[in-house]
Amino acid sequence: MAKKLSILMVCGAGLGSSFACEMAVESVLEKLGVEATLNHCDISSASSQRADILITGQNFESQLKHYQIEAEILYLKRLVDQKEIEEKLVPVLKAKQAL
């Protein structure tokens, strides 16, 4: 049985867009038949959170480079684009043997 992954969605304030992204990721995971623990937070809290995968917008890439984050980071053009989420998430899920 595959290990249950932890996925963290990150946005500027940790409210609207990261929560919307969390719901989109949840839909993609359901479609793929993958179970994971999902959470969301603001960018300044991201470094203190433990996660296997971190999903955020491309606009936060330069800011996240200043933090020591061990998670695999996926940068999205659109946080709620399920097609983009699936395209970027599937290879990572396969690499982590969750798919």
N, C-alpha and C positions, 0 to 999 in steps of 0.2 A: 504494500500500500504506500502511495506517495505521501510525503510529508506535507502537512497543511501549511501553505505559504502565508506570509503576512504582507499585505500590500497597503502602502500609505499614499494617499493623494494629497498633494501640497499646492496651496495657492497663497496669494499675498496676505490675506486676512484670515484664512482658515475657515471661512464660512461658505458663502454661496457657490463659487465655482469649484472648490475642492469637493464639496458635497455632491454637486451635480456630476462631477467626474466619477465620484464613488458609485453613484447609481448607474452610470454608463458602464463602468468596469464590472459591476455586479451583473448586469445584463449579458455582457460578453462572456463572463465566467459561467453563467448558467447555460448559455448556448453551447459552450465547450465542455460542460460537465465537470468543471473544476471547482473544488471548494477552497476558499481562502478566507482569512481574517482580514476585513477591510476597515480602514480608519482614514480620517482626514485631519489636517492641521494647517497652521500657517507656516510660512517659510522659516521664521526664526525658531520655531519649535521642532522643525524637521530633524535637526542634528541630534536631538536628545531622544528621538523615537527609534525603536528597533523595528526594522522591516526588512524583508527579503527583496522587495521591489518598491521603488518610489516612482510615482507617476506625477508629472507636473508639466506646466507649459514651457515652451521653448524660451519665452521671455524671462524665465528665472534661471536659465543655465549659468549665466555669469555670476549670479548671486550664490548659487549652490556650490560653485567651485571653491568658495571660501570656507565651507564647512567640511568636516571629516565625516563623510557618510559612506558606510560600508555596503549599503543596498545597491542593487542594480538600478540605475536611474533611466527612466524612459521620458523623453521630452516630446510633447505633443504640440502640434500646430493649433488644434482645437480640442479642448479638454473633454467635450462631450461627443466627439465623433467616434461612434462605436466601430466603424470600419478601420479607422486609423489605430484605435486602441487594440483591436484584434490583430492587425498586421504587425504591430510592434510588440505585443504581449506574447503571442504564440511562440516565437523563437526562444524567448526567455523562459517561458513555462516548460518548453521541451528541454532546454539546457539544465533547468533545475529539476528535471524528471517529474514534473507535476502534470504533464500532458502526454 
